[in-house]
Amino acid sequence: MFQGSAQPGRPVDRIWLETLREFGRPVAVLARPEPGWRRLVGQGQVDGLLQRLDLGYYEEHTMLVQVTTQRRLPEHIRVFSTLEPDAVLGEVLYNSSPDGPISLPDVLTAGTGQLVVNGAAFEARRFTCGNHIATLAEIGEETVAVVSTAALHDRAVHLTLATTAIPG
């Protein structure tokens, strides 16, 4: 179920490879990002342990999609951290526009959806806020969240798992 997304002739991103090694678990990435999209990698740590990776896909200073993978912490770490739909939506809205934070009403509409990972569908929780959608699912021992505009969301929920290669 794990596969890389490196393409022949593409330079190796050593920082990304080091981050994957440190994370120690598969990381969700877009299965088919547009060739012109760039990516940003964000990290979240608890007590020095890398717990969360955010892959933001953007074009011309506009964040289009964010894919977040969060792993469970070992039992000896007594901090509990979960991915909450309003928080991941808020992060993307705050950072998605070159004109500054997007302000939307604090009303989330909840429903169901799917994340498709390497062709396998996983039932998910889906939340809509204005023109943005967040879909979250448990995939193995990780929680994966995808946030995007409604126009891109059907495509953005198609993911693959990377362990040692550059995300699309």
C-alpha positions as CSV (number, residue, x, y, z in Angstrom):
1,M,0.0,0.0,0.0
2,F,3.0,2.3,0.4
3,Q,4.5,3.9,-2.7
4,G,6.7,6.8,-3.6
5,S,5.8,9.5,-6.0
6,A,9.3,10.4,-7.4
7,Q,9.5,10.9,-11.1
8,P,12.4,10.0,-13.3
9,G,14.7,13.0,-13.7
10,R,13.3,14.9,-10.8
11,P,15.8,16.1,-8.2
12,V,15.8,14.4,-4.8
13,D,14.6,16.7,-2.0
14,R,16.8,15.6,0.9
15,I,15.0,17.7,3.5
16,W,11.7,15.9,2.6
17,L,13.4,12.5,2.8
18,E,14.8,13.4,6.2
19,T,11.4,14.5,7.3
20,L,9.8,11.2,6.1
21,R,12.5,9.2,8.0
22,E,11.9,11.2,11.2
23,F,8.1,10.8,10.9
24,G,8.5,7.1,10.6
25,R,5.1,6.4,9.1
26,P,3.5,6.8,5.6
27,V,2.5,10.3,4.8
28,A,-0.6,11.1,2.6
29,V,0.2,13.1,-0.5
30,L,-2.0,14.1,-3.5
31,A,-2.1,11.3,-6.1
32,R,-2.2,13.7,-9.1
33,P,-1.2,17.2,-8.3
34,E,-1.0,19.6,-11.2
35,P,2.5,19.9,-12.7
36,G,2.8,23.6,-11.9
37,W,1.7,23.3,-8.3
38,R,4.4,23.9,-5.7
39,R,4.4,22.5,-2.2
40,L,5.1,23.7,1.3
41,V,5.8,21.3,4.2
42,G,4.8,22.1,7.7
43,Q,5.5,20.1,10.9
44,G,3.9,19.7,14.3
45,Q,5.9,18.3,17.2
46,V,5.0,17.2,20.8
47,D,7.8,16.8,23.3
48,G,10.3,16.7,20.4
49,L,8.5,13.9,18.5
50,L,7.3,14.7,15.0
51,Q,3.6,14.1,15.1
52,R,2.0,15.9,12.2
53,L,3.0,16.8,8.6
54,D,1.1,19.3,6.5
55,L,1.6,19.4,2.8
56,G,0.3,22.6,1.3
57,Y,0.0,22.7,-2.5
58,Y,-0.1,26.2,-4.0
59,E,0.1,28.1,-7.2
60,E,1.0,31.8,-7.6
61,H,0.9,32.5,-3.8
62,T,-2.5,30.9,-3.4
63,M,-2.9,27.8,-1.3
64,L,-5.1,25.3,-3.2
65,V,-5.0,22.1,-1.1
66,Q,-3.6,21.0,2.2
67,V,-3.1,17.4,3.1
68,T,-2.4,16.6,6.8
69,T,-1.2,13.4,8.2
70,Q,-1.1,13.0,12.0
71,R,0.2,10.0,13.8
72,R,-0.7,8.7,17.2
73,L,1.7,9.5,19.9
74,P,3.4,6.8,21.9
75,E,1.6,6.0,25.2
76,H,4.4,7.4,27.4
77,I,3.7,10.9,26.0
78,R,0.8,12.3,28.1
79,V,-0.3,15.0,25.6
80,F,-3.4,14.4,23.6
81,S,-3.7,16.0,20.2
82,T,-6.4,15.5,17.6
83,L,-7.1,17.0,14.2
84,E,-10.3,19.0,14.5
85,P,-12.2,20.0,11.3
86,D,-12.6,23.7,12.4
87,A,-8.9,24.0,13.2
88,V,-7.6,22.5,9.9
89,L,-10.1,24.6,7.9
90,G,-9.1,27.7,9.9
91,E,-5.4,27.1,9.2
92,V,-6.0,26.8,5.4
93,L,-8.3,29.8,5.3
94,Y,-5.9,31.9,7.2
95,N,-3.0,31.0,4.8
96,S,-4.7,30.4,1.5
97,S,-5.0,33.8,-0.1
98,P,-2.2,36.2,-1.1
99,D,-4.6,39.0,0.0
100,G,-4.6,37.9,3.6
101,P,-6.8,35.6,5.7
102,I,-10.1,34.6,4.3
103,S,-12.9,35.3,6.8
104,L,-15.9,33.0,6.7
105,P,-18.8,32.4,9.1
106,D,-18.0,30.0,12.0
107,V,-20.7,27.6,10.7
108,L,-19.6,24.2,9.7
109,T,-21.9,21.8,7.9
110,A,-21.1,18.2,8.7
111,G,-21.7,15.2,6.5
112,T,-19.9,12.1,5.3
113,G,-17.4,11.7,2.5
114,Q,-14.5,9.5,1.4
115,L,-10.7,9.7,1.1
116,V,-9.3,7.4,-1.6
117,V,-5.8,6.2,-0.9
118,N,-4.0,4.1,-3.6
119,G,-7.5,3.3,-5.0
120,A,-9.0,2.1,-1.7
121,A,-11.9,4.2,-0.4
122,F,-12.1,5.1,3.3
123,E,-15.2,6.4,5.0
124,A,-14.6,9.9,6.3
125,R,-16.2,12.9,8.0
126,R,-16.7,15.9,5.7
127,F,-17.2,19.5,6.8
128,T,-18.1,22.5,4.7
129,C,-17.4,26.1,5.5
130,G,-18.3,28.6,2.8
131,N,-16.5,27.5,-0.4
132,H,-14.0,25.2,1.5
133,I,-14.3,21.6,2.4
134,A,-12.4,19.4,4.9
135,T,-12.5,15.7,4.8
136,L,-11.0,13.6,7.6
137,A,-10.5,9.9,8.0
138,E,-8.6,7.3,10.1
139,I,-6.3,5.4,7.8
140,G,-4.3,2.8,9.6
141,E,-2.8,4.4,12.7
142,E,-2.9,7.9,11.2
143,T,-5.5,10.6,10.8
144,V,-5.6,12.2,7.4
145,A,-7.3,15.5,6.6
146,V,-7.7,17.1,3.1
147,V,-8.8,20.7,2.9
148,S,-9.5,22.5,-0.4
149,T,-11.9,24.7,-2.2
150,A,-15.1,22.9,-3.3
151,A,-14.1,23.1,-6.9
152,L,-10.9,21.0,-6.3
153,H,-12.1,18.7,-3.5
154,D,-13.3,15.7,-5.6
155,R,-9.8,15.5,-7.0
156,A,-8.0,16.4,-3.8
157,V,-9.4,13.4,-1.9
158,H,-7.4,11.0,-4.1
159,L,-4.2,10.3,-2.3
160,T,-1.2,8.0,-2.2
161,L,1.1,7.2,0.7
162,A,4.7,8.3,0.5
163,T,7.5,6.9,2.6
164,T,10.7,7.8,0.8
165,A,9.9,10.0,-2.2
166,I,9.2,13.5,-3.1
167,P,5.4,14.3,-3.0
168,G,3.9,15.0,-6.3
